[in-house]
Amino acid sequence: MDLLTEAGRPDAVDRNEVLWLAGVAIMLFAGLTLFNYLTRAGAIARATWKEAMRQPVFILLLAVGLLLVIANVYIPFFAMDDETKMFIDCGLSTILICSLLVAVWTASTSVADEIEGKTAMTLLSKPINRRQFVLGKYFGILQAVLVLIVVLGGVMYCATYVKFGFDWKETGHGPLEMFATVEGSRIPRLEPNRLAAANSILPGLSLTFMEAAVMTAVSVAISTRLPMLPNIVSCLAVFVIGHLTPVLVASSRQDIEFVKFFANLFATLLPALDNLNMSAAISAGKSIPINYVGLNAVYTAAYVAAAIFVAFILFEDRDLA
């Protein structure tokens, strides 16, 4: 069911999807908390997370993201009855860009700069090995990115709830109450149509976090060898090519051997970020199935594990002296 164009209250499947995503989020939070306080790498993760959130870049991107999300509620997109869809698309893109910038910048300053500045050598002189250092840095940066996505996503959830009412009125349905009331009860509850529109962004937010998690792992792996500027350029190249995976797959069917070889090589080694991009589905007014989110979660975990393993290899013989 298209939750953005078809009126009506969310059915049981939609509520179950929301509960499923909420349960996974709670498990993720619990897992990160246990990692932070029960492992040696967790001590590095806590320090990295706090350092990242104190950075002016983090505060600036958070402020810019909040400003854009809130401003888009009142800025018309001139999209007839697709205002809410355009708002969600722009909001998710804003959150993705802000989270990727935080991830790449923090990886460059927290990993590459510490290695170049010999700070990493001081940490590794303690009972912490190189693998724990890499893991701590990755999960610390990931937690800073998660905080950014949760804050911006929470504001966007509320903004979508409000924006849908404007869209509903502009399409000739008349005004839509902010809250609904149940006969015989004085306690107001959330308006079902607005709530359905707001809930529709949750799978998109989940996929945005997965894309940020993948790019964070890639950035950390590159930062173990390259300084800030080459890291940023490399991550930009991975991001662009990763979104061209369908084009690469199509190119691999050509008869030209070297084109087929490089297309298959890039499609295999680089992350399939296009699978995590829901712009096309949102523009078409399609809801994102929960099993699609689950399959991409498995893919994300596998690719992150592979990228961190590569980071172990690259950092293992890095001369810190």
C-alpha positions, 0 to 999 in steps of 0.5 A, a space after each residue: 500500500 502506498 502510505 503517501 497517497 492512499 488515505 487510511 490508518 496503517 495496518 497491522 503489517 506496518 505496525 509490526 514493521 515499526 516494532 521490528 525496526 524499533 527492536 533492532 535499534 534497541 539491540 544495536 544500542 545495547 550492543 554498542 553500549 556493551 562494546 563500549 564498556 566491556 572491551 578494551 577497544 570500547 575505551 577507544 570508541 568512547 573517546 573517539 565518539 566524544 571527540 567527534 561530537 565536540 568537533 566544529 564540523 559535527 556541530 555545523 553539519 548537525 545545525 545545517 541538517 536541522 535547518 534544511 529539514 525544518 525549512 523544507 517543511 515550508 518550502 514548496 516543491 511545486 510537485 502537485 500531490 507529490 510534496 510529501 514524497 519530495 520532502 522525504 527524498 530531500 530529507 533522506 538525502 540531506 541526512 545521508 550527505 551530513 552523515 557521510 561528511 561526518 564519517 569521512 572527516 572524523 576518520 581522517 582526523 581521528 585515524 590518519 592524523 593520529 597515525 601521522 602525529 604519533 598519537 597512535 603509537 602512544 595508545 598502542 604502547 598500552 595493552 591495546 593492539 592494532 586490531 583493537 585500535 581499528 575496531 575502536 576507531 570504527 565503532 566510535 565514528 559509527 556512534 557519532 554518525 548514529 547520533 547525527 542520524 537519530 537527531 536529524 531522523 527524529 526531527 524529520 519524522 516529526 516534520 513529515 507528520 506536519 508536512 503531510 497535513 499541508 500536502 493533504 490540504 493542498 490536494 483538495 481533501 480539506 484540512 487534516 487535524 493534527 491529532 485524532 480523538 476517539 469517541 468516548 475518550 478525551 485523550 487525543 492520539 496521533 492522526 492515522 494518516 499523518 502517522 502512516 506518512 511519518 512511519 514510511 521514512 523509517 525503512 529509508 532511515 535504516 538504509 541511510 544508516 547502513 550506507 553510512 556504516 559501509 562508507 565509514 568502514 571504507 574511510 577507516 580502512 583508507 585512513 590507515 594508509 592515506 592522509 585526509 585529502 586522498 582519503 576524501 577523494 578516494 571515498 568520493 570515488 567509491 561513493 560515486 562508483 558504488 551508486 553506478 553498480 547497475 551500470 557496471 553490471 550492464 557493462 559487464 554483459 558487453 563483448 569487449 573483454 577489458 570493459 567486461 573485466 573492469 566492470 566485474 572488478 568494480 562491481 565485485 570489490 566496491 559496495 553496491 550503494 545503489 541498493 541502499 538508495 531509495 530515491 527511486 522507490 520514494 519518487 514512485 510512491 512505493 513502500 520499502 518492504 521490511 525483508 528488503 531492509 533485512 537483506 541489506 542489513 546482512 549485506 552491510 554487516 558482511 561488507 563492513 566486516 570485509 572492509 575492517 579486515 582489510 583495515 587490519 591488513 593495511 594497518 598491521 605493518 604500518 610503521 608508526 615510528 
